[in-house]
Amino acid sequence: GKPINVFVNELGRYMTLRAGSSDVHILREILGSSNYVIPESVLVEYRGKRVGVIDLGANIGISSIVLTRQLLRNNIEHSVIAVEPFHRNVEVLKRNLIGHRFTIVEGAVDHTNSEVGLCIPSNPLKGSSLIRTGSGITENRVRAFSITDIVSRFSYEVPLFLKIDIEGAEELLFKDPKIKDVLQRCAIVFIED
């Protein structure tokens, strides 16, 4: 759908959303839940420190912004790597995540640095996936990155805040033998079901 700029009171900023897409539904879902609320004890522990945020399945950046707002309010220096395989989402993601603290990676996460099939349903309200099959679906090839490749993009070693919403491809992520090393660095992990 056509991109429109909408002021979102809860975020205190404008967001680009697309008419006829799942964007409004996802915005309401994220803002109406506590899925991405960082516990106070974690915020206190990292106040005045530097962390890295990895947003796997960034979509159009809503969860990245929600996490960033909490970190900024608590004086936690951070950078965000937002990973999204679906090109139409990346176009909007780039509009929503403007600034020096955001790095956008267009691609999927997998246990190898390779290319994978991205299944795109014909219904724009359904999410794209690396593993979904069935009627009305087209497949595009996208670049895939291992979790260790994504983590290595931080120019310094930092504790990680990891968000995973990769539409059923978690199995591929957890096949990476180095995922244990990454998880040991995590202060918090959000996994969307």
C-alpha positions as CSV (number, residue, x, y, z in Angstrom):
1,G,0.0,0.0,0.0
2,K,0.9,3.7,-0.2
3,P,3.2,4.9,2.5
4,I,1.6,7.6,4.8
5,N,3.2,9.4,7.8
6,V,1.2,9.1,11.0
7,F,2.0,10.7,14.3
8,V,2.0,8.0,17.0
9,N,1.3,9.6,20.4
10,E,2.7,6.6,22.4
11,L,6.0,7.0,20.5
12,G,6.0,10.8,20.4
13,R,7.0,10.8,16.7
14,Y,5.9,10.2,13.2
15,M,6.0,6.7,11.7
16,T,5.6,5.7,8.1
17,L,2.9,3.1,7.7
18,R,1.4,1.5,4.6
19,A,-2.3,1.5,3.8
20,G,-3.7,-2.0,3.3
21,S,-0.8,-3.7,5.0
22,S,-0.3,-5.3,8.4
23,D,1.5,-2.2,9.7
24,V,-1.3,-0.7,11.8
25,H,-2.1,-4.2,13.2
26,I,1.6,-4.7,14.2
27,L,1.7,-1.2,15.7
28,R,-1.3,-1.8,17.8
29,E,-0.1,-5.2,18.8
30,I,3.3,-3.9,20.0
31,L,2.0,-0.8,21.7
32,G,-0.9,-2.7,23.3
33,S,1.3,-5.4,24.9
34,S,4.2,-5.6,27.3
35,N,6.2,-7.9,25.0
36,Y,9.0,-5.4,24.6
37,V,9.1,-3.8,28.0
38,I,12.6,-4.0,29.4
39,P,12.4,-4.9,33.1
40,E,13.4,-2.1,35.5
41,S,16.2,-4.3,37.0
42,V,17.8,-4.6,33.6
43,L,17.5,-0.9,33.0
44,V,19.1,0.0,36.3
45,E,21.9,-2.5,35.7
46,Y,22.8,-0.9,32.4
47,R,22.2,2.8,33.2
48,G,25.1,4.9,32.0
49,K,26.6,1.9,30.1
50,R,26.6,0.9,26.4
51,V,24.6,-2.0,24.9
52,G,23.9,-3.4,21.4
53,V,20.3,-4.0,20.3
54,I,19.7,-6.6,17.6
55,D,16.2,-6.7,16.1
56,L,15.8,-9.8,14.1
57,G,12.7,-9.5,12.0
58,A,12.6,-5.7,12.3
59,N,9.6,-5.3,10.0
60,I,9.1,-1.5,9.7
61,G,11.0,-0.7,12.9
62,I,8.3,-0.4,15.6
63,S,10.0,-2.7,18.1
64,S,13.4,-1.1,17.5
65,I,11.8,2.3,18.3
66,V,10.0,1.0,21.4
67,L,13.3,-0.5,22.8
68,T,15.3,2.6,21.8
69,R,12.9,4.9,23.7
70,Q,13.2,2.9,26.9
71,L,17.0,2.9,26.6
72,L,17.2,6.7,25.9
73,R,14.9,7.4,28.9
74,N,17.3,5.5,31.1
75,N,20.5,7.0,29.9
76,I,21.7,3.8,28.2
77,E,24.0,4.4,25.2
78,H,23.2,2.0,22.4
79,S,23.3,1.1,18.8
80,V,20.7,-0.9,16.9
81,I,21.1,-3.4,14.2
82,A,17.8,-4.1,12.5
83,V,17.6,-7.1,10.3
84,E,14.7,-7.6,7.8
85,P,14.6,-9.8,4.8
86,F,11.5,-8.4,3.0
87,H,12.5,-5.6,0.7
88,R,9.2,-3.8,0.8
89,N,9.5,-3.7,4.6
90,V,13.1,-2.5,4.4
91,E,12.0,0.5,2.3
92,V,9.7,1.6,5.1
93,L,12.2,0.6,7.8
94,K,14.8,3.0,6.3
95,R,12.2,5.8,6.6
96,N,11.4,5.0,10.3
97,L,14.9,4.3,11.6
98,I,16.8,7.4,10.6
99,G,19.8,8.3,12.7
100,H,23.3,7.4,13.6
101,R,22.4,4.7,16.1
102,F,20.6,2.5,13.5
103,T,22.2,0.0,11.1
104,I,19.8,-1.7,8.7
105,V,20.7,-5.1,7.3
106,E,18.5,-6.3,4.4
107,G,18.5,-10.1,4.7
108,A,17.5,-13.0,6.8
109,V,19.1,-14.8,9.7
110,D,20.2,-18.3,9.2
111,H,22.9,-20.7,10.6
112,T,25.1,-19.9,7.6
113,N,26.1,-16.9,5.5
114,S,24.2,-18.0,2.4
115,E,21.1,-17.3,0.3
116,V,17.7,-18.6,1.4
117,G,14.2,-18.6,-0.1
118,L,11.8,-16.0,1.3
119,C,8.2,-17.1,1.0
120,I,5.9,-14.1,0.4
121,P,2.1,-14.8,0.8
122,S,-0.3,-13.2,-1.7
123,N,-2.2,-11.7,1.3
124,P,-0.4,-8.5,2.4
125,L,-1.7,-9.0,6.0
126,K,0.3,-12.2,6.4
127,G,4.0,-12.2,7.3
128,S,6.8,-13.4,5.0
129,S,8.7,-16.4,6.2
130,L,11.7,-18.5,5.3
131,I,9.9,-21.8,5.8
132,R,6.2,-21.3,5.0
133,T,4.8,-23.3,2.0
134,G,1.4,-23.5,0.4
135,S,-0.8,-21.9,-2.3
136,G,-0.7,-18.2,-3.2
137,I,2.9,-17.8,-2.2
138,T,5.9,-16.6,-4.2
139,E,9.5,-17.1,-3.3
140,N,12.3,-14.7,-3.6
141,R,16.0,-15.4,-2.8
142,V,17.5,-13.2,-0.1
143,R,20.9,-13.0,1.5
144,A,21.1,-14.7,4.9
145,F,23.6,-13.9,7.6
146,S,24.6,-15.9,10.6
147,I,23.9,-14.5,14.1
148,T,27.7,-14.2,14.7
149,D,28.1,-12.2,11.5
150,I,25.4,-9.8,12.6
151,V,26.9,-9.4,16.1
152,S,30.3,-8.8,14.6
153,R,28.9,-5.6,13.0
154,F,29.2,-3.9,16.4
155,S,32.5,-2.1,16.5
156,Y,32.9,-2.9,20.2
157,E,32.0,-5.8,22.5
158,V,28.8,-4.9,24.4
159,P,26.1,-6.7,26.2
160,L,23.2,-7.5,23.8
161,F,19.5,-6.9,23.9
162,L,18.2,-9.4,21.4
163,K,14.7,-9.4,19.8
164,I,13.7,-12.4,17.7
165,D,10.5,-12.3,15.6
166,I,11.4,-14.3,12.5
167,E,8.2,-16.0,11.5
168,G,9.0,-19.6,12.4
169,A,12.6,-19.5,11.2
170,E,13.9,-19.7,14.8
171,E,15.0,-23.3,14.1
172,L,17.4,-22.1,11.5
173,L,18.8,-19.5,13.9
174,F,19.3,-22.0,16.7
175,K,21.1,-24.4,14.3
176,D,24.1,-22.0,14.4
177,P,26.6,-23.7,16.8
178,K,27.8,-20.2,17.9
179,I,24.3,-19.1,19.1
180,K,25.3,-20.2,22.7
181,D,28.2,-17.6,22.6
182,V,25.8,-14.9,21.5
183,L,23.1,-15.8,24.1
184,Q,25.7,-15.7,26.9
185,R,26.3,-12.0,26.0
186,C,22.6,-11.2,26.1
187,A,21.2,-9.1,29.0
188,I,17.7,-9.9,27.7
189,V,16.1,-11.8,24.9
190,F,12.6,-11.1,23.5
191,I,11.2,-13.9,21.4
192,E,7.9,-13.3,19.6
193,D,5.7,-16.4,19.4
